Amino acid sequence: MPPAGRDPAADARTWANVLEAVPLFSGLSGRHLKKVAAAGRIARFHDRTAIVRAGEAGDSLFVVLDGDVVVRRRGAAELKVGLGSFFGEMALLDGGVRSATVLADGPVLCLVINRQRFVKVLRAEPSIAIAMLGELAERLRTTQATA
């Protein structure tokens, strides 16, 4: 926990527990979750702010810590999600373009992990990458079995 008198939202490490809900990180130990969270930063967004835009290059994962966001994808119904939801996991891995626009629906607090800092964590702790590869392989198997 951060020192007394400090805003707990200012220290990304205090939010490691929310990463457990992100499927990409579900196979990580508590220690590894803390390392990944420590690579993040806390960001606040005002109502109706575009957090990410479809078609733009992406390099960060966002985990909603407080508030709601609206996800807009071409050809899909608008989706409103809140606490614990996440977006940008593919951009974190490959730096590709965003597939959706995500807007703040009121004030929003997010844990943001960018690709550059995340790659540094993976280089320092290769076992994190190994655990994530296992999760990705499982998701791919499930997708193939249902296709």
ABEGO torsion letter per residue (X at the ends): XBBBGBBAAABAAAAAAAAAABAAAAABBAAAAAAAAAABBBBBBBBGBBABBBGBBBABBBBBABEBBBBBBBGBBBBBBBBGBBBGAAAAAAGBBBABBBBBBEBBBBBBBBAAAAAAAAAABAAAAAAAAAAAAAAAAAAAAAX
